[in-house]
Amino acid sequence: MSGRPLDVLEETLHEPVTVQLKGGEEYTGVLAGYDQHMNLVIEDPGGDNTTVIRGDNVVTIKP
C-alpha cells in the first residue's frame, strides 16, 4: 500500500472499512465509492443501506 490517501482508498475500494467521524460516530461497511474530496459512500454488508459521508468529517478510515 502506498502512503497517498487517495491511493489507499483506491486499494480499499469494495472492501470492508470502519470510518470514525469527528463527532465520535463510527460507520462500518463496504467502501463503495469516494471522490477527490474524500467524500465516502459506505454500504452495509447486506447492501440494504447506503451512507454518504462528507470527507471533512472523517477522522480515520481503517481497512
N, C-alpha and C positions, 0 to 999 in steps of 0.2 A: 504494500500500500504506500502510495506517495503521501507527502505531507500537505499537499494543497487541498483546501477544504472541498472544492467542487469535484476534484478527482476522487476524494474519499467517498463523497456522496454517489458519484457515478459507479464506483465499485460496490456500493452498498445497495444500489437500486434493486428492487424486488426481493430484498432480504429483510428479515425481522430487525427492528430497531426500537430503542427506548429513547424518547425525546423528553428532556427536562426543560421547563419554561421558567422565566424569571419569577413568576408568582409561586413557584414550587410545584405546580401541577406536573404530572408525568403522563405521557401517552406511550403506549406500546402497540406496535403493529408492523405492517409491512410498508416499507418506503415505496410508494407507488409513483412518485414524481417529485421534482424540485425545479427551481429556476435560478437565475444568476444572483438573486437577492436572498437565496437560501430559504425561500418560502417552500414549505414541505406539504406533500399530500401523503397522509398515512391512512392505510386501510386496516381494519381489524382482520384477524386471521381468517374469519369466515367470509370476509368480503361483503358483509352486510352494511357496515358503516364506513364512511369516508370522512376524514378530518383534514381541513386545510389549516396550516399553522403559519402565521407570518414570521418570516425569518428574523426580524428584530426582537422577537420574544424568546428565541431559542438560546438556552444556556449551554446544553450539551446534547450530543447525539451519540448514543452508544450502539454499535452494531452487535 
